[in-house]
């Protein structure tokens, strides 16, 4: 038997975007008579009002944004109090029923004047909800739907295709356990009188707060769709532990925000907040939003950018048909991306938003390579790209190169969709150069098809996210940059330090911190101390220079320094000890002081 189905939002693959016209002729148009007085029939006997239960949706099953499907789920008959109305489109006359009415024998075949009729159905609380002043509430779904039917004289028209869909916006929030561990527990926050971990979702002035309990329970919040397309704001707040690793917790109050546009009635915005790189000392927050309605998944992440390698780029930028599509997560790539100082949280020393690009190959293909070709209206930016050694100002981004790790996170999903998220170091790199920088994505797939996509990155104000001189650690060739927040094995490690200042160095000290490998007694035996001043080295000058450190006038007042202390690794190996060994570099100029630590783990031979 055909069914008259009331469908929840996850079944929107069946959604009727508007009213559907259908005329059914069971024996001709008649042979005379007034069409306004003769009768046609609306047949209701084929109706069975059912409600489809929510079911899990499988997104991106073939790597495209049109791969959303609804898993099989059970259906149950709708309550008898669901409302059904039949309205004459021309005269406005309307009859109202409840589902129980339509089960009666006398309503199975309704005689009506020929014409166009709108048949509507809705949940019993729909009308009061739409007319009411409550715009955000827990577990409050409402449903509605309609079709248009043409009643023809002396003929029967069957109603068997009316689909009711969610009429408001459903939201849920998931906080991963990795993320929750980075925030003060609710008990401790309450005892300290501090704000607990929570996510506030809002549309306009209407908000719902998902605390740990609501998020862990999968509680659903519903928003009235006040506009055709609405903006959903996400605010993550609480007491964040910014101390690294197993160090004593150091909590600060944080408020991270994100906006999701184009939220519509009938959608389920399923929000997951995760943390990336939790074990690498470089925490990045990731907000993922899945829209399980219009056959697409919307990812909203934190991002980073960079690139490497050499490839010949054709002069003619015409994308091949079926080539990979490059988009900007959470934003319109055609509108570009703006970086400003307001996006940097000085208290945490982190960017609150990171640029993220998404590369989607056509079904059946994978991404073979991605290169970025840079242009800019800032000559200093182009000079920096040239100085970094990139031929034709082309930075290879994919295949993944570990040299990119300090600046960008590359991830390839099982669906072959590739994401590139710019890390804080990459964001800070862009922020140094005011102007408009154009990054052209040249993307090739496994079938040899190439696409060209331009992204304008606007830096509205230049500056530095750190006080004091800039400090960079690379290998000898400069092809790999190391992360000061990561600990590395000393074997085979190359340490080339580059330091820059706008005004000239006024201070440069090195502290060697190592209880097990280089205690004070061991340092004395090789003619060094745990605290060393490169500008005023005193008795340690010759030993410092022997290990590759510049001293005295070679440091004081200079604006650039580059020195290689890889030879120190041989000494560490000769000691044949095991444990942590850190070199803390503290450099000062007129703008302030910057401190970076080379973190090594020394192993025995």
N, C-alpha and C positions, 0 to 999 in steps of 0.2 A: 504494500500500500504506500502511496506517495505520502510524504510528511510535510507538515507546515512547521519549519524548524526555527526555534529561537536560539541563536548561536552566540557564544561568548566571543570575546575579542581575539582569542588565539586562533579562531577559525576564519580569520579575515581573508584567507585566500579565496573564500567563497563570497566575499563581500560584494553587495550590489552598490555601486557608487551613487546610484540615484534610483528614481522610479523606473520600473520596467513596463513597457507597453506590450500587451498580448491580446490578440483577437482570435477567437476560436469559432469556426463556422461548421455546424453540424447538419447542413442540409440546404444551403442556398440562402438568399437574402429575402425570401418571401415574394409575394406577387401583388403588391399594392397595399393600401392602407396608410395611415398617418404614422410615421416612425416615432412620433412623440407620444402616441397613445397606445400603440401595440406593445406587447410585453416581451422581454427577454429574461433570461434566468442566470443568476449567479449560483453556481453549484458549490456547496460547502461540504458535501459528503466525503470528499477525498481528503479533507483536512484532518491532521492529527498533530496537535500542538505539542512539540517536545523541546526540551532544553538540552543542548550538548554540553557535557562537562568539560572543564578546562583540561587540556592535555599538553604535555611537554612538546615544544617545537624544536626541530633540528635545523639550526641555521647553517648557511654556507655549505650545504652538502656537496656542491660542485665548484666551490671557490668563487661564486659570483654572488651579487647582492639580490639575485632573484631565485634563490634556492631555499627559501623558507618553506617548510612543510608542517603540517599538523599531524602529530602522531594519533593513531587510532585511540578513541576514547569512548566511554559509554554514554548513552543518552537516556534521559528520564523525562517522563511526561511533565509538561508545565502545570503549575497549580491552576485550579479552576478559576482563580480570580484574575488571571491575565486579561487585560482589556483589549477588545477588538472593535474597530469602528469602520463603517462603510459610508463614504461621502461622495455625493454627486458633484463632480468637478465643475459643472456649469451652474447649477442652482445653489450649491452650498448645503443642500439638505443632507443630514447625517443621521444614521442610526447607530446606537452604541450597544455593545454587548460585552459580556464576559465570556471566557472560554467555555464555561459550563453551558451558556445559552446555545452555543453552536453545536453542542452535542445532542440537542433536542431534535426530534424528527421533523417538527414543523419548520426548522431553520436550515434543513439540509439542501433545499432548493428554493432560493429566494427570488420571487418575481420582482423585476425592476424595470423602470422606464429605460428604453435604450439610451445609451450615452456612455460617457467615460466616468469611471468610479475609482477612487483611491481606497484601497483596503489597508488599514493600519493595525498594528499590534504593539503593545508596550507592557512593560512590567507594571504592576499595580501602583507603585510609588513614583513612577516616572514623571507624571504631570506635576505632582506636588514638589518633587525634587527640582525640576526645571524652573518652577515659579518661586521657589524658596530662596532664602538668603544664605544657605549653607553651601560654600564653594569647595570645601575640603573636609573629608571625613574618612574614618576607618571603615573598611569592609562595607562599602556602600555602592555596589554596582547597580546601574539601571540599564534597561534594554529597550530598544524601539526599532521599528522597521516598517516599510510600506511598499506596495506595488500598485501599479495602475492597470485596470482591466477595462476592456471595452465590451459592454453588454449590447448584443445585437438582437434585434427583434426575431422572435421565433427560434432563437438559438440558445445553447447553453455555454456559458463561460466558466471554466473551472479555476478555482484558486488553489494552487498547490506549490507555489514557489516563493512564498513570503518568508524572508530571512530577517530576523531581528538581531541586531548587533549591539555591542556595548556602546552606550551613549555618553559615557564620561571617560576620563583618562585614568588607567590603572597604573600604580607605581609600587615597586618593591625595592628594598635595599639589602644587599649582602655585604657584610664586612668580613673579609677573610681573617683567619686566625693570625696570620703573619702580621697583618696590619694592627689587629687588636692588641697584640703583644707589645707594640711600640708605644701604646698609650697607657697612661695611669689607669689602674683598675678602678671600677666604679666605687668600691668600698673605700679605697684610699682617697679618691677625689672627694667623696662625700665627707670623709673625716677631715680633710684639709680645707673644706669649703670651696673647692674648685669645680669648674665646669666639667661634667662627665663627657666621655666620648659620645658623639651623636652626629647624625646627618639630618640636616633640615632641608626639606624639599618645599619649594614654593612656586606658585604661579600668581603674579601680582602680589597683593597683600595677604594672600591665603597660604598658610603653611602647615605642614605636618612634620613632626620631629620623630625620627627613627633612632631610638636609643639602642644599646646592645640587645636588650630583651626583645624589642620589636623586630630588629634586623635578624637575629638568630632564629626567631619563631616564624620568619617568612610572612610577617603581617603585611597586608596590602592596604595602601592608601589610595583614595579616589579623589580626583580633582574635576570640577565642572569645567568643561571647555568653553570659556567665556568668549573666545575668538575662534575663527576657523583654524588658525595656526597660533599656538601659544608657546611662550618661552618658559621652560622649567629651570629654575635655579637650584643648584646643589651647593650646600655649605657643609663642609666637614670641620668639626670643631672638637676641642678637647685638650688634654695635657699630653704633649708629645715629648718623648724621651730623645733628646738630641745627642746624648752621650754615645760614643762608639762602643760596639762589642759588649764585653762584660764589665765595662767601667761603671762606677756608681751612677745611677740614673740622674739625669739633669732635665727636669721637666720645664717646658715652656708652653704657654697658651698659644694655640694656633687656630687659624681660620682660613681654610683653603676653599676656593669657590670655583664653580664651573657653570656654564649656561648651556642648555640643550634647546635648540630652536625647533620649530615646526612640529610641535606636539599637538596631536589632534584627537578628537573623540574617537573611541574605538581602538586606541592603542594601549599596549602594555609596555611601559618603559621600565625595563628590568635592569637596575643599576647595581653593578658590582664594583666595590672599591678595594683595590689590591695594592701591594707594595712590591716593587721590583728591586733586585739587587740587595735584598736585606742582609745577605751574608758577605757582601763585598765592600761594605763601608761606604757605599754611594747610593743611599736610599732614594728611590724615585717613586712617586705615587702615581697610580694608574686608575682612572675612572673609566669603566666600560659600560656603555648603555646599549642594551639590545631592544630593538623595536620589533615586536613579534606580531605585526599587523600587516604591513604593506610589503611583505616578502623581502625585507632587507634588514640587515644588522647594522646598527650605528655604533661605532667605537669612538670613545672619547678618551684619549690618553694624555699622558705627559710626554714631551718629546725632545729630541736632540738632532743635530745635523752635522754633516761633515762629508768627506769622500776621498778616494785615492785611486791610483793606477792610470794607465794611458790607453786611449782608444781614439781612433780617427773618427771625427764627427763630420758628417756630410754638411755641405753649405746650405742645402735646401732642406728646411725644416718642415717636411710634410709627413705626417704620421701615416703609417700603413694601416689599412683596414684590418681590424681584429687585433691590433697591437695593444700592449698593456695600457691601462688607464691609471693615471696618477691623480690622487685627490688629497685634500688637506683635512685631517681629522678635526671634526667639529666646526670647520669654517669652509667658506667658498674659496677655492684656490684662485679663482679669477679675481677675487678682491684683494689677494695678497695677505701678508702676515705682518703685523706691527709689533716691534719690540720697544718697550719703554722702561724707564727706571721703576715705575710703579709695580711692575711685575716681579720685582726682586724683594724678598723678605730679608732685611738686614739682620734681624734678630736670629733667624735660623741659618742665615748664610745660604739660602736656596732660592731658586726661581719658582714662583708659584704657578707658572704655566710654561710648558715646553712644547716647542713646535714638533708636529708629528705628520709625516707623509705616509700615505697608503698606496701601494702599487698592486693593482688587481689585474692578473693576466686573464685572457679569455679561457673559457672552459677547455680543458685538454692540453693546456700549455703551462709552462712555468717561467719564472723570471730568470733569464740567463745573466744579464748584466744591467747595472744602473750606474750612470756617470752624471756628475754635476758639472756644468760649465758655467763659470761665474763671470758676470759683468757688474759694473758699479759706477755710480757717479762720484764716488769717493776714491781719489787716486791712491790714498794711503791704504785703503782696503785692498785694492788690486796689487799694490806693492807688497803687502803682507802675503798674499796668495802666491805671488811670484817668488818671494823670498823663501817660501816653504818648499819650493822645488817642483811645483805642479806644472807640467808641460801644457801649454795652451790654456792655462788656468782651468784645467779639467781635473776634478777630484773623483777617483773611483770609489763608489759606495758599495757595490755588490758585484762579485762575490765578497762575502764578509772578510775583512782584513783586521787582525787583532790590533793593528796600529790605530784603528779608528776607535777602539774601546773607550778611551777617555772622553770622547766627544759625541758618540752616537750609539744607540742600541738598535741593532738589526734583529728582526725576528721574522722567520718564515713559518706560516701556519701550515697545517696539514692540507689545507685547501689551496696551497701555493700562493696565497695572498702574502705580500711582503710589507712589513712596516719599518719605518726608520724614525726613531725618536731622538731628538737632539738633547743631549745631556746638559747639565748646568755649565760645564766647561765650554761647550759649544755655544750656548746662549750668551755666556760672558764674552766669548770671542767676538760674536757679532756686535755686542753692545759697545765695544770699544770704538766702532766706526759709524758715525752718524751718516745717514744718507739712504739711498735706495740701492739695494744689492739684488741683482737678478740671478736666480739659480735656475738654470735650464736642465730639467731632467731628461736625459737621453736613455731610454729604456728599451732593451732588446729581449724578446722572449725566445723560448726554445725552438720556435718555428721560424726564427730569423726575422720577425716583424719588429719594426722600430717605431716608437712614439716619442714625440717631443712636447714637453709641457713646461711652461715658464711659471715660476713663482717669484713675485716681487716681495722681498723682505725689507720692510721699512724700519729703520732705527731712528726714532723721533728725537732722541737725545743720546749723545755718546757719553761714556763714562767708564768707570771701573767698578766692579763689584767687590774689589779688595782694596784695602789701603796699602800703601807702600809699593815697592818694586814688584814686577812680575817674575815668577820663578817657574821654569819648565825643566822636566827631566826626560831625556830621550836616550836612545842607544847612540853609538858612535856615528852611524850613518845618518841619523836623524829620521829614519823611516818608521820608528816606533816611539810613541810617547807613553810614559809610565804614569800611573795614578798614585799620587802621594798618599792617598788614603788606603792603599792596598799593600799588603806585606808580601814580599817576593823572596824566593830562595836565592841565596847569594851566589850559588854556583853558576858560572858563566854570565853573571849579571854585568851589564855595561852601564856606567853612570856618567853621562855627559850633562852637566848642569848649565843652563842658559838663564841669565838674569838681566833684566832691562829696567831702566829708570829714565824718567823724563828730565830729572834735575841733577842726577849724580848721586852715587852712594855715599852715605855719611856713616854707616855702620854695617858690619857684616861679621856675625859670630857663628861658630859651629859648636854644638854640644853633642858629645858622644854618650849615648845612654845604653848601657849594656852590663848587667850585673854578672852574667854568666860567661860572656865571651870576652869583653874588653873592660874588666873592672879597673879601678884606678891603678892598682899595682901592675897590671899588664900594660897599661898605657905608658906608665913611667919607664918600663923596660924598653919601649921603642921610642922614647924621647918625646912623648906627647902628654896632654892632660885632657880631662873630660870637658873643659871649657876652653875654647880657642878663639882668639880675636884676629881675624885676617887683616884688619887695617893696622892694628898694633900687635903684631905677633910675638915680639920680644924674643926670648930664647928659643921659641918653637919655629922660627921662620924657616930655617933650612929643612927641618923635618917636614913641615907643611908643604913646602915647595916640592920636596922629594916625592910626596904622595899625590902631587898634581894640583894643590890648592894655590891660587894667586894670593899675594900678600902685599901689604904696604901701599905704595903709590900705584901699583897695578890694580888696586881696588878703589881706594879713596878718590871720590870725585868722578869716577868713570860712569858712563851711562849704559854700557853693555859689557857683560862678562860671559865667557864660555870656557869651562874647564872640565877636564876629564879625570875622575878619581877612580876609574875602574881598577887601577893597580891595588887599591885597598883590598880588593877581593882576594888577592893572592895572600896577603897577610892573614886574613880571616881563615883561609884554608890551612895555612901553616900552623895556626894555633890548635887545630883539630878539636875544637869545642863545639857545643851545640846550644842554641838558644837565640833569643831576639837580640838584634843589634841595630840601634837607630841613630841616625845623624840628623839632628835638628838644625836647620838653616834659618837664621834670623837676619833679615836684611832691612835696612832703614834708609829712607831718603826724605826729602822735604814733604812728601805727601803722606808719610806715615811708615809703619813697620809691617812687614809681611813675614810670616813664619810657615815653613813647609818642612815635613819630616820624611826622610828616606827610611823606609821600614824594611828591614831584611830579617830573614830567618837563616841562621848559620847552621849547617849540618856537618857532621864529622866525615872525614874521608872514608 
